[in-house]
Amino acid sequence: MTHRTRALSLALISTLFAGPGLAQDTSTGSPSTATATADLPDGFEVLNRYIKAIGGEEAYRKHTSEQLKGSFTLPAMGVEGTIHIRRLAPASSLLNIELDGLGSVVQGSDGDVAWMAQPGQQPRIVEDELADQIIHEANFYALVEPHSMYDSAETLGIEMYDGVECYIVKLETTWGQHRIALFEVESGLHRKMAIFDTDNPEMPSNVIEYDNYREVGGIMRPFQLTITNAGMEQVIEFDSIEFDVTFDPGTFDRPGTL
């Protein structure tokens, strides 16, 4: 697996399958020192505000599947393509990116095993940290189950991002990964996230920005994502997001070669 493909997969799974998860050196500055720690909400309280902001746990649990379709671009390389994501409760996921002239990137999980295929290669079982992340986040309801995703959540301060005050929240996942996220103070929406690999805890492997929130099936979802990895920007714009889609039998089965 190439570093770029691995980074792309990490970012997409974290961004789309789980939602909340910025390092001070990748955002607009340092946390505000004017806000005393005692005045800040608990990190899990910020996550719960986010759940309420997108529509609430009860509304989200009414859904059992989700399908997202749109465009994927690498502007610096002039690469364009399409993205198609399918998710099914309790813990199945399938991601497909078709890159013009390059082929397909495919990634899936049935909740127990994660697998992946990239252009010109046969599907392979994914292992180690990436597998842990994909499998944990294949949980359809992880978005509204912060304690299933995070062992700890600490609010570090307040920072201006895109002209809006945001809480800076340090998160430690249940599989040992470090993340820092920005959530709008007023709206509660998730605006930015940095993901740090365990073998390089000082520099984020991916930074993701969330924009263009719209309501779908009673849930607010971001329709535009900008992912930056090693200085290279990847842009995803969804044309459609649908809940409660009926998928064909076998959609989430492991490839026959595995």
TASULKA-V786324 format. One record per residue. N is the residue number from 0. RES is the residue in one small letter. SS is DSSP state (helix for helix, strand for strand, loop for the rest). PSI is psi in whole degrees, 0 to 359 (NA if undefined). D_LAST is the distance of its C-alpha to the last C-alpha in Angstrom with 1 decimal. Layout:
BEGIN
((N RES SS PSI D_LAST) (N RES SS PSI D_LAST))
END
This chain:
BEGIN
((0 m loop 129 16.3) (1 t loop 157 19.9) (2 h helix 319 22.4) (3 r helix 316 23.3) (4 t helix 319 19.9) (5 r helix 316 19.2) (6 a helix 319 22.7) (7 l helix 315 22.3) (8 s helix 314 19.2) (9 l helix 312 21.2) (10 a helix 315 24.2) (11 l helix 316 22.8) (12 i helix 313 21.1) (13 s helix 320 24.2) (14 t helix 318 26.5) (15 l helix 328 25.2) (16 f helix 338 23.3) (17 a helix 327 25.8) (18 g loop 253 29.0) (19 p loop 138 31.4) (20 g loop NA 30.9) (21 l loop 124 36.3) (22 a loop 150 37.4) (23 q loop 330 41.1) (24 d loop 359 40.8) (25 t loop 1 38.6) (26 s loop 206 40.8) (27 t loop 359 44.4) (28 g loop 197 46.0) (29 s loop 158 46.4) (30 p loop 147 46.5) (31 s loop 127 50.0) (32 t loop 354 52.2) (33 a loop 341 54.7) (34 t loop 115 52.6) (35 a loop 145 53.0) (36 t helix 323 50.0) (37 a helix 338 51.7) (38 d helix 353 52.0) (39 l loop 144 48.3) (40 p loop 155 46.1) (41 d loop 149 43.5) (42 g helix 318 40.0) (43 f helix 333 38.5) (44 e helix 320 41.5) (45 v helix 318 40.6) (46 l helix 321 37.0) (47 n helix 327 38.6) (48 r helix 323 41.0) (49 y helix 315 38.0) (50 i helix 317 36.5) (51 k helix 321 40.0) (52 a helix 326 40.4) (53 i loop 354 37.3) (54 g loop 345 38.6) (55 g loop 154 38.1) (56 e helix 317 35.7) (57 e helix 316 37.0) (58 a helix 321 36.6) (59 y helix 321 33.0) (60 r helix 352 32.0) (61 k loop 342 33.3) (62 h loop 150 30.2) (63 t loop 355 26.8) (64 s strand 163 24.9) (65 e strand 142 25.4) (66 q strand 131 24.7) (67 l strand 131 25.9) (68 k strand 141 26.5) (69 g strand 202 28.4) (70 s strand 152 28.9) (71 f strand 130 27.5) (72 t strand 147 29.8) (73 l strand 87 30.2) (74 p helix 318 34.1) (75 a helix 333 34.7) (76 m helix 355 32.5) (77 g loop 24 33.4) (78 v strand 133 29.7) (79 e strand 160 29.3) (80 g strand 192 26.6) (81 t strand 157 25.4) (82 i strand 139 23.4) (83 h strand 121 22.0) (84 i strand 132 20.9) (85 r strand 136 20.2) (86 r strand 141 20.5) (87 l strand 131 20.9) (88 a loop 145 22.5) (89 p loop 335 21.9) (90 a loop 46 18.9) (91 s strand 141 16.5) (92 s strand 149 16.5) (93 l strand 125 15.4) (94 l strand 133 17.1) (95 n strand 124 17.6) (96 i strand 122 20.2) (97 e strand 113 21.5) (98 l strand 123 23.7) (99 d loop 123 26.4) (100 g loop 356 26.2) (101 l loop 328 23.2) (102 g strand 201 20.2) (103 s strand 144 17.7) (104 v strand 122 16.4) (105 v strand 138 13.8) (106 q strand 136 13.0) (107 g strand 168 12.1) (108 s strand 144 12.3) (109 d loop 13 12.9) (110 g loop 342 15.3) (111 d loop 323 13.4) (112 v loop 141 10.4) (113 a strand 142 10.7) (114 w strand 164 8.5) (115 m strand 149 10.3) (116 a strand 141 11.1) (117 q loop 168 14.6) (118 p loop 129 16.9) (119 g loop 4 16.3) (120 q loop 154 12.9) (121 q loop 154 9.3) (122 p loop 145 7.1) (123 r strand 151 6.7) (124 i strand 135 7.2) (125 v loop 140 10.9) (126 e loop 178 13.4) (127 d helix 215 17.2) (128 e helix 320 19.6) (129 l helix 319 17.6) (130 a helix 316 15.0) (131 d helix 316 18.1) (132 q helix 312 19.7) (133 i helix 315 17.0) (134 i helix 315 16.5) (135 h helix 318 20.3) (136 e helix 355 21.1) (137 a loop 343 18.8) (138 n loop 114 21.6) (139 f loop 328 23.5) (140 y loop 14 26.8) (141 a helix 329 26.5) (142 l helix 329 29.0) (143 v helix 17 31.7) (144 e loop 68 30.7) (145 p helix 328 31.7) (146 h helix 342 32.0) (147 s helix 342 28.3) (148 m helix 325 27.6) (149 y strand 132 30.5) (150 d strand 330 32.2) (151 s strand 152 35.2) (152 a strand 118 36.8) (153 e strand 125 40.0) (154 t strand 120 42.3) (155 l strand 332 43.6) (156 g strand 196 46.1) (157 i strand 140 46.8) (158 e strand 148 46.2) (159 m strand 128 47.1) (160 y strand 124 44.2) (161 d loop 35 44.9) (162 g loop 11 48.4) (163 v strand 138 47.1) (164 e strand 134 47.4) (165 c strand 143 44.0) (166 y strand 139 43.2) (167 i strand 120 41.1) (168 v strand 124 38.7) (169 k strand 127 36.9) (170 l strand 139 33.7) (171 e strand 118 31.6) (172 t strand 165 28.2) (173 t loop 346 27.0) (174 w loop 14 24.4) (175 g loop 16 27.2) (176 q loop 144 27.2) (177 h strand 135 30.6) (178 r strand 154 31.5) (179 i strand 133 34.9) (180 a strand 156 35.6) (181 l strand 129 38.6) (182 f strand 132 39.7) (183 e strand 132 42.8) (184 v loop 314 45.7) (185 e loop 309 47.2) (186 s loop 333 44.4) (187 g loop 353 41.7) (188 l loop 149 39.1) (189 h strand 126 36.4) (190 r strand 332 37.3) (191 k strand 151 35.5) (192 m strand 142 32.9) (193 a strand 137 32.1) (194 i strand 131 28.9) (195 f strand 126 29.3) (196 d loop 148 26.6) (197 t loop 335 27.5) (198 d loop 358 27.9) (199 n loop 73 30.5) (200 p loop 354 32.3) (201 e loop 337 35.3) (202 m loop 125 33.8) (203 p loop 139 31.6) (204 s loop 332 28.3) (205 n strand 144 28.7) (206 v strand 126 31.7) (207 i strand 133 31.4) (208 e strand 138 34.4) (209 y strand 128 34.5) (210 d strand 170 37.0) (211 n strand 56 38.2) (212 y strand 136 37.6) (213 r strand 156 38.0) (214 e strand 129 38.1) (215 v strand 120 35.4) (216 g loop 35 35.6) (217 g loop 6 37.8) (218 i strand 135 35.6) (219 m strand 127 36.3) (220 r strand 141 33.4) (221 p strand 130 33.6) (222 f strand 354 33.3) (223 q strand 133 33.4) (224 l strand 135 31.5) (225 t strand 119 32.4) (226 i strand 126 30.0) (227 t strand 126 31.5) (228 n strand 122 29.6) (229 a loop 38 31.6) (230 g loop 357 34.3) (231 m strand 129 32.1) (232 e strand 136 32.3) (233 q strand 131 29.7) (234 v strand 130 31.1) (235 i strand 127 29.4) (236 e strand 120 31.7) (237 f strand 133 30.6) (238 d strand 327 32.3) (239 s strand 142 31.3) (240 i strand 124 30.0) (241 e strand 141 29.8) (242 f strand 159 29.4) (243 d loop 47 28.6) (244 v loop 141 26.6) (245 t loop 119 25.1) (246 f loop 155 21.6) (247 d loop 147 20.3) (248 p loop 138 18.3) (249 g loop 0 14.5) (250 t loop 321 15.1) (251 f loop 10 13.1) (252 d loop 148 10.2) (253 r loop 146 6.7) (254 p loop 148 5.7) (255 g loop 339 5.5) (256 t loop 351 3.8) (257 l loop NA 0.0))
END
